[in-house]
Amino acid sequence: MVYGLSMNFDRVDEKTAALDTHRPLGPSLAENLHAWFRMEMTYTSNASMNNKT
């Protein structure tokens, strides 16, 4: 438990197992995933920084 929050990693484990069935990822898929995560994390970071209400 971290700061009073309990974490359940069962869903993360399920998603990791599903991803593992597709390994090794092809170069184009790996590049697309990298681009998507980069865009998504940038958007999320900017949204949280601009949401100072």
C-alpha angles and dihedrals in degrees: 000000000000120000091339094308121119116210126210112199096183093104091047090051091050092051092046090052091050091050091047090060088065097049134156092049117214117248095251093049092048090050092049091050091049092050092047094050091046092052093043094049092046091051093047092047093049092046092052093046092050095045099083101141 
